[in-house]
């Protein structure tokens, strides 16, 4: 965006030539409240001369804004390093209320970054490959064994490995930028465990003992005295055999 010379910008701002600025306020002017612009700081990815930017608001009828004394419509404007000013002017028939001037200084950001170190994990019996955790750092790209990749966990094989940090566009790095680690083979993961035999106790079956009741000898029983001419009947008791 081209900039007017200071002298011409002063005339435009003061007289409102071709813009309809009101030179003096009138009792019949309509009051209009101004809206502040929104400034954005420079970033490490900005191109030289376009560091930072500002959002010029749309305050509605009666207000027109100027960036560094150059009037323009509402929208986003690129800036450069240094101090910048936004002013609000009233058009004819209007008067402004609130702040009418805002200033902001765009400074060069600190684009020097110190990379975080990766976290190495040794191989184990459960994970014999080993691994490495790659962190997330703004402005830094990492590579595992010279292959770039996003942050996360990477499995490694047995042997030496390298993690390197590289700056993203607009950034510079400080501190350690290369790390190496050797994954060693894990031994002793297959051991034979000898267990003593388990002896079982066998309880012999118990044979039940059968008891027999004693057998009684029969004893004759005579009912009544013999009668002449009749036979005498003798009843013998029946032996009872009981088994328990």
VEXDO-465623 format. One record per residue (C-alpha): residue in three letters; x negated, z negated, y. Coordinates in steps of 0.25 Angstrom, whole numbers, plus 2048, in hexadecimal, padded with zeros to 3 digits. Layout:
N
{aa Ala&px X&pz Z&py Y}
...
***
This chain:
244
{aa Unk&px 800&pz 800&py 800}
{aa Unk&px 7FA&pz 804&py 80D}
{aa Unk&px 7F8&pz 7FA&py 818}
{aa Unk&px 7FB&pz 7FC&py 827}
{aa Unk&px 7F0&pz 7F9&py 831}
{aa Unk&px 7F2&pz 7EB&py 837}
{aa Unk&px 7F6&pz 7F1&py 845}
{aa Unk&px 801&pz 7FA&py 83F}
{aa Unk&px 806&pz 7EF&py 836}
{aa Unk&px 807&pz 7E5&py 842}
{aa Unk&px 80F&pz 7EF&py 84A}
{aa Unk&px 818&pz 7F2&py 83E}
{aa Unk&px 81A&pz 7E3&py 83C}
{aa Unk&px 81D&pz 7E0&py 84A}
{aa Unk&px 826&pz 7EC&py 84E}
{aa Unk&px 82C&pz 7EF&py 841}
{aa Unk&px 82A&pz 7FE&py 844}
{aa Unk&px 833&pz 806&py 83B}
{aa Unk&px 837&pz 7FA&py 833}
{aa Unk&px 843&pz 7F4&py 83B}
{aa Unk&px 83C&pz 7E7&py 83E}
{aa Unk&px 843&pz 7DF&py 848}
{aa Unk&px 83A&pz 7DC&py 854}
{aa Unk&px 842&pz 7D0&py 858}
{aa Unk&px 84C&pz 7C8&py 852}
{aa Unk&px 85B&pz 7C8&py 857}
{aa Unk&px 866&pz 7BE&py 857}
{aa Unk&px 86E&pz 7C8&py 84F}
{aa Unk&px 863&pz 7CA&py 844}
{aa Unk&px 867&pz 7C7&py 836}
{aa Unk&px 85E&pz 7BC&py 82F}
{aa Unk&px 857&pz 7C0&py 822}
{aa Unk&px 84E&pz 7B7&py 81A}
{aa Unk&px 841&pz 7BC&py 815}
{aa Unk&px 83C&pz 7BC&py 807}
{aa Unk&px 82D&pz 7B9&py 804}
{aa Unk&px 825&pz 7C3&py 7FC}
{aa Unk&px 81F&pz 7C0&py 7EF}
{aa Unk&px 810&pz 7C1&py 7EE}
{aa Unk&px 808&pz 7C3&py 7E1}
{aa Unk&px 7FA&pz 7C0&py 7DF}
{aa Unk&px 7EF&pz 7C9&py 7DA}
{aa Unk&px 7EC&pz 7CB&py 7CC}
{aa Unk&px 7DF&pz 7CF&py 7C4}
{aa Unk&px 7E6&pz 7DC&py 7C0}
{aa Unk&px 7E9&pz 7E0&py 7CE}
{aa Unk&px 7E1&pz 7ED&py 7D3}
{aa Unk&px 7D8&pz 7EB&py 7DF}
{aa Unk&px 7E0&pz 7EC&py 7ED}
{aa Unk&px 7ED&pz 7E9&py 7E6}
{aa Unk&px 7EB&pz 7DA&py 7E3}
{aa Unk&px 7F8&pz 7D2&py 7E3}
{aa Unk&px 806&pz 7D7&py 7E8}
{aa Unk&px 812&pz 7D2&py 7F0}
{aa Unk&px 821&pz 7D4&py 7EE}
{aa Unk&px 828&pz 7D7&py 7FB}
{aa Unk&px 837&pz 7D2&py 7FA}
{aa Unk&px 844&pz 7D9&py 7FE}
{aa Unk&px 84A&pz 7D0&py 808}
{aa Unk&px 855&pz 7D9&py 80B}
{aa Unk&px 85A&pz 7DF&py 818}
{aa Unk&px 853&pz 7DB&py 825}
{aa Unk&px 845&pz 7D8&py 81F}
{aa Unk&px 839&pz 7E1&py 81D}
{aa Unk&px 82C&pz 7DC&py 817}
{aa Unk&px 81D&pz 7E0&py 81B}
{aa Unk&px 811&pz 7DE&py 812}
{aa Unk&px 804&pz 7DD&py 81A}
{aa Unk&px 80C&pz 7E2&py 826}
{aa Unk&px 811&pz 7EF&py 81E}
{aa Unk&px 820&pz 7EF&py 81D}
{aa Unk&px 826&pz 7F3&py 80F}
{aa Unk&px 832&pz 7F1&py 806}
{aa Unk&px 834&pz 7E7&py 7FC}
{aa Unk&px 82B&pz 7E8&py 7EF}
{aa Unk&px 81D&pz 7E4&py 7E9}
{aa Unk&px 811&pz 7E7&py 7F1}
{aa Unk&px 802&pz 7E7&py 7EC}
{aa Unk&px 7F8&pz 7DF&py 7F4}
{aa Unk&px 7E9&pz 7DD&py 7F5}
{aa Unk&px 7E0&pz 7D2&py 7F6}
{aa Unk&px 7E2&pz 7CA&py 803}
{aa Unk&px 7ED&pz 7C5&py 80C}
{aa Unk&px 7FA&pz 7CC&py 80D}
{aa Unk&px 807&pz 7CA&py 816}
{aa Unk&px 815&pz 7CD&py 814}
{aa Unk&px 81E&pz 7CC&py 820}
{aa Unk&px 82D&pz 7CD&py 822}
{aa Unk&px 834&pz 7D4&py 82E}
{aa Unk&px 842&pz 7D5&py 832}
{aa Unk&px 849&pz 7E2&py 834}
{aa Unk&px 852&pz 7E4&py 841}
{aa Unk&px 85E&pz 7DC&py 841}
{aa Unk&px 858&pz 7D1&py 838}
{aa Unk&px 850&pz 7C4&py 839}
{aa Unk&px 848&pz 7BE&py 82F}
{aa Unk&px 848&pz 7AF&py 82A}
{aa Unk&px 83D&pz 7A9&py 822}
{aa Unk&px 82F&pz 7AC&py 820}
{aa Unk&px 82A&pz 7BA&py 824}
{aa Unk&px 81B&pz 7BA&py 821}
{aa Unk&px 814&pz 7B8&py 814}
{aa Unk&px 805&pz 7B9&py 810}
{aa Unk&px 7FE&pz 7B9&py 803}
{aa Unk&px 7EF&pz 7BB&py 7FF}
{aa Unk&px 7EC&pz 7C3&py 7F3}
{aa Unk&px 7DF&pz 7BD&py 7ED}
{aa Unk&px 7D7&pz 7C3&py 7E1}
{aa Unk&px 7DA&pz 7BC&py 7D4}
{aa Unk&px 7D0&pz 7B5&py 7CB}
{aa Unk&px 7CF&pz 7C0&py 7C0}
{aa Unk&px 7C4&pz 7B9&py 7B9}
{aa Unk&px 7C9&pz 7B3&py 7AB}
{aa Unk&px 7C2&pz 7AA&py 7A1}
{aa Unk&px 7C6&pz 7AE&py 793}
{aa Unk&px 7CB&pz 7A4&py 789}
{aa Unk&px 7C3&pz 7A2&py 77D}
{aa Unk&px 7CA&pz 7A7&py 76F}
{aa Unk&px 7CC&pz 79C&py 765}
{aa Unk&px 7C6&pz 79F&py 757}
{aa Unk&px 7CB&pz 79A&py 74A}
{aa Unk&px 7C2&pz 798&py 73E}
{aa Unk&px 7C6&pz 79E&py 730}
{aa Unk&px 7CD&pz 794&py 727}
{aa Unk&px 7D1&pz 795&py 718}
{aa Unk&px 7E0&pz 797&py 71D}
{aa Unk&px 7DB&pz 7A2&py 727}
{aa Unk&px 7CE&pz 7A8&py 723}
{aa Unk&px 7CE&pz 7B2&py 72E}
{aa Unk&px 7CC&pz 7A9&py 73A}
{aa Unk&px 7D2&pz 7AD&py 747}
{aa Unk&px 7D1&pz 7AC&py 757}
{aa Unk&px 7DB&pz 7A9&py 762}
{aa Unk&px 7DA&pz 7B2&py 76E}
{aa Unk&px 7DF&pz 7AC&py 77B}
{aa Unk&px 7E8&pz 7B2&py 786}
{aa Unk&px 7E0&pz 7B3&py 794}
{aa Unk&px 7E5&pz 7BB&py 7A0}
{aa Unk&px 7DB&pz 7C6&py 7A3}
{aa Unk&px 7D4&pz 7C5&py 796}
{aa Unk&px 7D5&pz 7CE&py 789}
{aa Unk&px 7CF&pz 7C9&py 77C}
{aa Unk&px 7C9&pz 7D1&py 771}
{aa Unk&px 7C7&pz 7CC&py 762}
{aa Unk&px 7BB&pz 7D3&py 75C}
{aa Unk&px 7BC&pz 7DD&py 768}
{aa Unk&px 7CA&pz 7E1&py 765}
{aa Unk&px 7D3&pz 7DD&py 771}
{aa Unk&px 7E0&pz 7D6&py 76E}
{aa Unk&px 7EA&pz 7CC&py 774}
{aa Unk&px 7EA&pz 7BD&py 773}
{aa Unk&px 7ED&pz 7B7&py 765}
{aa Unk&px 7E6&pz 7B3&py 758}
{aa Unk&px 7DD&pz 7BD&py 751}
{aa Unk&px 7D9&pz 7BB&py 742}
{aa Unk&px 7CA&pz 7BD&py 73F}
{aa Unk&px 7C2&pz 7C0&py 733}
{aa Unk&px 7B5&pz 7BA&py 72E}
{aa Unk&px 7AA&pz 7BD&py 738}
{aa Unk&px 7A6&pz 7BE&py 747}
{aa Unk&px 7B1&pz 7C1&py 751}
{aa Unk&px 7B1&pz 7C3&py 760}
{aa Unk&px 7BB&pz 7C1&py 76B}
{aa Unk&px 7B9&pz 7C7&py 779}
{aa Unk&px 7C0&pz 7C5&py 786}
{aa Unk&px 7C2&pz 7D1&py 790}
{aa Unk&px 7C7&pz 7D1&py 79E}
{aa Unk&px 7D5&pz 7D8&py 7A1}
{aa Unk&px 7D5&pz 7E2&py 7AD}
{aa Unk&px 7D3&pz 7DA&py 7BA}
{aa Unk&px 7CD&pz 7CE&py 7B3}
{aa Unk&px 7BE&pz 7C9&py 7B1}
{aa Unk&px 7BA&pz 7BF&py 7A7}
{aa Unk&px 7B1&pz 7B3&py 7A7}
{aa Unk&px 7AC&pz 7AA&py 79D}
{aa Unk&px 7AA&pz 7AD&py 78E}
{aa Unk&px 7B0&pz 7BA&py 78A}
{aa Unk&px 7AB&pz 7BB&py 77B}
{aa Unk&px 7AD&pz 7B2&py 76F}
{aa Unk&px 7A8&pz 7B4&py 761}
{aa Unk&px 7AC&pz 7AC&py 754}
{aa Unk&px 7A8&pz 7AE&py 745}
{aa Unk&px 7B3&pz 7AB&py 73B}
{aa Unk&px 7AC&pz 7A5&py 72E}
{aa Unk&px 7B1&pz 7A7&py 720}
{aa Unk&px 7B8&pz 79B&py 71B}
{aa Unk&px 7B3&pz 796&py 70D}
{aa Unk&px 7B9&pz 78B&py 704}
{aa Unk&px 7C7&pz 78F&py 705}
{aa Unk&px 7C9&pz 791&py 6F6}
{aa Unk&px 7C7&pz 784&py 6EE}
{aa Unk&px 7CB&pz 781&py 6E0}
{aa Unk&px 7D2&pz 773&py 6DF}
{aa Unk&px 7D1&pz 76D&py 6D1}
{aa Unk&px 7DC&pz 763&py 6CF}
{aa Unk&px 7DD&pz 759&py 6C3}
{aa Unk&px 7E7&pz 75B&py 6B8}
{aa Unk&px 7F4&pz 754&py 6B9}
{aa Unk&px 7F6&pz 74C&py 6AC}
{aa Unk&px 805&pz 74A&py 6A8}
{aa Unk&px 809&pz 73D&py 6A1}
{aa Unk&px 813&pz 740&py 695}
{aa Unk&px 81C&pz 735&py 691}
{aa Unk&px 820&pz 736&py 682}
{aa Unk&px 82F&pz 736&py 67F}
{aa Unk&px 835&pz 729&py 67A}
{aa Unk&px 83C&pz 72A&py 66D}
{aa Unk&px 848&pz 721&py 66D}
{aa Unk&px 849&pz 716&py 662}
{aa Unk&px 856&pz 716&py 65A}
{aa Unk&px 85A&pz 708&py 655}
{aa Unk&px 863&pz 706&py 648}
{aa Unk&px 86D&pz 6FB&py 646}
{aa Unk&px 86B&pz 6F3&py 639}
{aa Unk&px 874&pz 6F7&py 62E}
{aa Unk&px 87C&pz 6EB&py 628}
{aa Unk&px 87E&pz 6E9&py 619}
{aa Unk&px 88D&pz 6EA&py 616}
{aa Unk&px 894&pz 6DD&py 612}
{aa Unk&px 8A0&pz 6DD&py 60A}
{aa Unk&px 8AD&pz 6D8&py 610}
{aa Unk&px 8B8&pz 6D3&py 607}
{aa Unk&px 8C6&pz 6D2&py 60D}
{aa Unk&px 8CF&pz 6C7&py 606}
{aa Unk&px 8CF&pz 6C1&py 5F8}
{aa Unk&px 8D1&pz 6CA&py 5EC}
{aa Unk&px 8DF&pz 6CA&py 5E7}
{aa Unk&px 8E3&pz 6CC&py 5D9}
{aa Unk&px 8E5&pz 6DA&py 5D5}
{aa Unk&px 8DF&pz 6E0&py 5E1}
{aa Unk&px 8D2&pz 6E5&py 5E4}
{aa Unk&px 8C9&pz 6DF&py 5EE}
{aa Unk&px 8C4&pz 6E9&py 5F9}
{aa Unk&px 8B6&pz 6E6&py 5FF}
{aa Unk&px 8B3&pz 6EC&py 60D}
{aa Unk&px 8A5&pz 6EF&py 610}
{aa Unk&px 8A1&pz 6EF&py 61E}
{aa Unk&px 89B&pz 6FC&py 623}
{aa Unk&px 88D&pz 6FC&py 628}
{aa Unk&px 88C&pz 700&py 637}
{aa Unk&px 880&pz 709&py 63B}
{aa Unk&px 87D&pz 709&py 649}
{aa Unk&px 873&pz 711&py 650}
{aa Unk&px 86D&pz 70E&py 65D}
***
